[in-house]
């Protein structure tokens, strides 16, 4: 009898601890959501210095982000093609 009662009590305590953990996690998630929403309307919220194309800084960034620049050029070309196609129907 006592062993079973003790076991039931342990299960009860584990459930309570689990509820508290879930409540803490839910609170943290809600706080994270609030922070994300607060920053959602801020575009590039940190000030960054302008980098002139062709400057040494530009060249370093271009070298490090070579594939990004290739992708960016492709996207610009694709956008221009799509714009011409759409304008044919306008």
Helices and strands as residue ranges (DSSP letters): H 2-40, H 56-64, H 66-89
